[in-house]
Amino acid sequence: MGSGVLPGIQLNLGTTYNPHAVAGTVQIILLLTVLSIAPAILILMTCFTRIVVVLSFVRSALSLQQSPPNQVLVGLALFLTLFVMQPTLDAANRQALQPYLAGQISQTVALERAEVPFKQFMAKQTRQQDLQLFLQYRHLPEPKRVADIPLTALVPAYAISELKTAFQIGFMIYLPFLIIDLVVATTLMSMGMMMIPPVMISLPLKILLFVMGDGWYLVVKSLLAGYS
C-alpha cells in the first residue's frame, strides 16, 4: 500500500498594518454574533410570538395533543410572520442594507437605519403602559420620537404586549369549545353515563364545529387584521 499525503491546516495569528483586514475580521465576528441571536430576534421583534401562541391555543382548545404537529404550527407561524413583516423588511432593506452593500454608508449607520422600521412596527403594537414600565425602571426620559426609544426597553415591552394580546385572542377561541365541553359533560351526567369520558364525545363535535365554521380562515384573518 502506498502512503498518501493528507492535507494540513495552518492557523497563523499575526499582526497587520492594514485597517481593512481588521475591519473585515470584525465584520465577520459581528455577523456570526447576529446569526447566533437570530432566533431571539425572530421571536421578540416580529409578530411570530403572537401567531404561534394563538395557533397553540387553537390546538389546545380543540383538545388535540399532536395534531397539527409542532412543525406545522411553527412553519405556518413563520410564513405568516414573513407575510406580515414584508413591508418592514423591505423598508430595512431599502434604507439600510442596499446602501451599505453599495458602500454609501458605514456599518454603524446601516444598523441605526435598520432599527427604525422595526421600532415603528413594534411601537405600533406596544401598549404605553408596558413601555413606561421599562422606561421608568431605567429612569429614561420620555422619547419624543419612535426612533429615540431604546431597543432594550422597546423589545421586552413589545414582547409582553404581544403575549397579552395573544392570550386575549386565545381566551375568545376557548369560549365556544368550553361551552361544548360543559354541555356534553352535563348531558352525560344527566343520562347516568359517567363512565364515558366527555372528551370522547366532545372532540368530534368541536372538530366539526371548527371545520364547518372555517376556523383556520377565521383565526388567520383575525391575526392579520391585528397588524393591518
C-alpha positions in Angstrom: 0.0 0.0 0.0 1.3 3.4 -0.9 1.4 6.2 1.6 -1.0 9.0 0.9 -0.4 12.7 1.6 -3.0 14.2 3.9 -3.8 17.9 3.7 -2.8 20.1 6.6 -4.3 23.2 8.1 -2.2 26.0 9.4 -3.6 28.9 11.6 -1.4 31.9 11.8 -2.1 34.7 14.3 0.0 37.8 13.5 -0.1 41.5 13.3 -1.3 43.6 10.4 -1.0 47.2 9.5 -3.9 47.1 7.1 -7.1 48.5 8.8 -9.3 47.0 6.1 -8.2 43.5 7.1 -9.1 44.2 10.7 -12.4 45.7 9.8 -13.2 42.6 7.7 -12.5 40.3 10.6 -14.6 42.4 12.9 -17.5 42.3 10.5 -17.3 38.5 10.3 -17.4 38.3 14.1 -20.4 40.6 14.2 -22.1 38.7 11.5 -21.7 35.4 13.4 -22.9 37.1 16.6 -26.1 38.3 14.8 -26.7 34.8 13.4 -26.4 33.3 16.9 -29.1 35.6 18.2 -31.3 35.5 15.1 -33.9 33.1 16.8 -34.3 35.7 19.6 -34.7 38.5 17.1 -37.3 36.5 15.2 -39.3 35.7 18.3 -39.2 39.0 20.1 -39.0 41.6 17.4 -41.6 40.3 14.9 -45.2 39.1 15.1 -44.0 35.4 15.4 -44.8 35.3 19.2 -48.5 36.3 18.9 -49.1 34.0 15.9 -47.5 30.8 17.3 -49.2 31.3 20.7 -52.6 31.8 19.2 -52.1 28.7 17.0 -51.1 26.7 20.1 -54.3 27.9 21.8 -56.4 26.7 18.9 -54.9 23.2 19.2 -55.4 23.1 22.9 -59.0 24.4 22.6 -59.7 21.5 20.2 -58.3 19.0 22.8 -55.8 17.8 20.2 -52.4 16.7 21.5 -50.2 16.5 18.4 -52.4 17.4 15.5 -51.4 19.6 13.8 -47.8 18.8 14.9 -45.5 21.4 16.2 -43.5 21.5 13.0 -46.7 22.5 11.1 -47.7 25.2 13.6 -44.2 26.7 13.7 -43.9 26.6 9.9 -47.2 28.3 9.4 -46.3 30.9 12.0 -43.0 31.5 10.3 -44.6 32.1 6.8 -47.3 34.3 8.3 -44.6 36.3 10.1 -42.8 36.8 6.8 -46.0 37.9 5.1 -46.9 40.4 7.9 -43.3 41.7 8.2 -42.6 42.1 4.5 -43.2 45.9 4.4 -40.9 46.3 7.5 -38.2 44.0 5.9 -38.5 45.9 2.6 -38.0 49.2 4.4 -35.0 47.9 6.3 -33.5 46.5 3.0 -34.1 49.8 1.1 -32.9 52.2 3.8 -30.1 50.2 5.3 -28.9 47.1 3.6 -28.7 48.2 0.0 -26.9 51.5 0.7 -24.5 49.6 2.9 -23.8 47.0 0.2 -23.2 49.8 -2.2 -20.7 51.4 0.1 -22.7 54.5 0.6 -23.0 54.3 4.4 -21.0 52.7 7.2 -22.0 49.6 9.2 -23.0 51.7 12.2 -25.3 53.9 10.1 -26.8 50.8 8.4 -27.7 49.3 11.8 -29.2 52.6 13.0 -31.3 52.8 9.9 -32.4 49.2 10.0 -33.6 49.7 13.6 -36.1 52.4 12.6 -38.7 50.2 10.6 -38.7 47.6 13.3 -39.1 50.2 16.0 -42.1 51.7 14.2 -43.6 48.3 13.8 -43.1 47.3 17.5 -44.2 50.7 18.8 -47.5 50.5 17.0 -48.3 47.2 18.8 -46.8 48.1 22.2 -49.1 49.3 25.0 -48.0 52.6 26.5 -48.2 51.1 30.0 -45.7 48.3 29.1 -43.3 50.7 27.6 -43.5 53.1 30.5 -42.7 50.2 32.9 -39.2 49.8 31.4 -38.5 53.4 30.8 -39.3 54.3 34.4 -37.3 51.4 35.7 -34.2 52.7 34.0 -35.1 56.3 34.7 -35.0 57.1 31.0 -36.5 60.3 29.6 -39.7 60.3 27.6 -38.7 59.7 24.0 -40.0 62.4 21.6 -39.8 60.1 18.5 -40.2 56.4 17.9 -36.6 56.3 16.7 -35.4 57.6 20.1 -36.9 54.6 22.0 -34.0 52.3 23.1 -34.4 48.7 21.9 -33.5 47.5 25.4 -36.8 48.9 26.6 -38.9 48.6 23.5 -38.3 44.9 22.8 -39.4 43.5 26.2 -42.3 45.9 26.3 -43.4 44.7 22.8 -43.0 41.1 23.9 -45.3 41.3 26.9 -47.8 43.3 24.9 -47.9 40.6 22.3 -48.3 37.9 24.9 -51.2 39.8 26.4 -52.9 40.2 23.0 -52.3 36.5 22.2 -53.8 35.4 25.5 -56.9 37.6 24.9 -57.4 36.0 21.4 -56.8 32.6 22.9 -59.5 33.2 25.6 -62.0 34.1 22.9 -61.1 31.0 21.0 -61.5 28.8 24.0 -65.1 30.0 24.9 -67.2 28.2 22.3 -65.2 24.9 22.8 -65.5 25.2 26.6 -69.3 25.5 26.2 -69.4 22.3 24.1 -67.4 20.5 26.8 -69.8 21.7 29.5 -72.9 20.7 27.5 -71.5 17.3 26.7 -70.4 16.7 30.3 -73.7 17.8 31.7 -75.7 15.7 29.2 -73.6 12.5 30.0 -74.1 13.0 33.8 -77.8 13.5 33.4 -78.0 10.3 31.4 -76.0 8.4 34.1 -73.2 7.7 31.6 -70.4 8.9 33.9 -68.0 6.2 32.8 -67.7 7.6 29.3 -65.1 10.3 29.1 -66.7 13.6 27.9 -63.8 14.3 25.6 -64.7 11.2 23.6 -68.0 12.8 22.6 -67.0 16.5 22.6 -63.8 16.1 20.5 -65.6 15.2 17.2 -68.2 17.8 17.9 -65.6 20.5 18.3 -63.7 19.4 15.2 -67.0 19.5 13.3 -67.8 23.0 14.6 -64.3 24.2 13.8 -64.4 22.8 10.2 -67.9 23.9 9.5 -67.1 27.4 10.6 -63.9 27.5 8.6 -61.9 28.0 11.7 -58.4 28.3 10.3 -59.5 31.0 7.9 -61.1 33.0 10.8 -58.1 32.6 13.0 -55.6 33.7 10.4 -57.9 36.5 9.3 -58.1 37.8 12.9 -54.3 37.6 13.2 -53.7 39.6 10.0 -56.4 42.1 11.0 -54.5 42.8 14.2 -51.5 44.1 12.2 -53.4 46.0 9.5 
